[in-house]
């Protein structure tokens, strides 16, 4: 037995309370919910369309922290302590006061 919604103007179906060895049919009007016999579900869905849209699982996506910046260079231009502190904070790391650049880089490396 399964409940189905009639989505066509008029639908005939084998009633759920009908014994399996009889052909007791019912009629349903548009919008009505009817109890369809399990043996008649395939025919009912084929002629009427399934009542519920099939569910499609959503893909699993890893969360992305939009505040995370690309890692600063380790030497040369843009590799200063300010850049590394900003990067470490974007990773939600707690940076001590007045750290050296090497201390912040070590903190970031240890968090990976």
N, C-alpha and C positions, 0 to 999 in steps of 0.2 A: 504494500500500500504506500502511496506517495501522493502528497498534495501537489497539484499543478494549477496554475492560473490559465484560464482560457484566454488566448490572445487572438483568436479568430472570432468572427461573428457568432458562430455556433459550432460546438464540438460534440461529437459523440464519443463515448468512452465506456469501457467495461468498469463498472463500479467496484470499488475496493471491497465492499461488503458482499460481493457476489461470490458464491462458491466457485471453486476452480473448474468444476465440471459443467457449469451453466454459462449461458451467454446473456447475462442481464446487463443491458446497456443503460447509460444515463446520457443526458444532454446538458451541456453547460453553455451559458451565454457569455458574451464578451465581458471580461473583468471578474467573473466568478472564480472562486477557488474550489476545485473539485478533488475528491479522493479517487485516484485511478488505481486499478488493480495492477499488481506488479507485472503480470504477464502482458499487460496492454501498454506499459510505459513507453516502450520503443515506438510503437505505432502512434501513440498520442503525441510524443515529442516530435516525431517525423512530420506529422500533419499540422501540428499546432506550433511547433518551435519550443525549445526548452524554456521553462519559466524563469530560470535564473541564468544570468550570464556566467559563463565559466570563469572561475577565478584564476588569475595568472599571478604566480608569485613574483614579487618585486626582487630585482637583483640586489645582492648585498654589496654595499659600497662602503669602503672604509671612510670614516669622517676625515675631513680635511680642515686643518686649522688655517683659516684665511690670513691670520696674522703672522704666520711663519714666513720668515724671509729666507732667501737663499743664503747659504753660509758665506760669510765674508772671506776674502783671500787671507791666507795665513802669513803672507809677507807682501811687501810692496804697498802700492797705493790702495787705500780703502781697508787696510788691515789693522787700523788703530784700535785702542781699547774701547772707544765709544761705539764703534761698529760691532765689536764682539759683545759688549754689554747689551746693546739693543737686540742682537741676535739671540743671546741667551735668554733674555726676558721674553722674547717672542715664543720661546720654547717652554715658557712657564717655569724657568729655573730661577732659584733665588740666588742673586749675585751679592756677595759681600760688599761693604762700602770700600771705596778706593782700591779696587783690585788691580792687579797688573794684567796686561794683555795675556800673558802666558797662563795666569791663574784662571782667567775666563775660558780660554781655549781648553784647558785641562778639565774644567767643569763641564763644558759642552761634550768633550770626548767621553768623559765618564758617564754621561747620561745616555749614551747610545747603546 
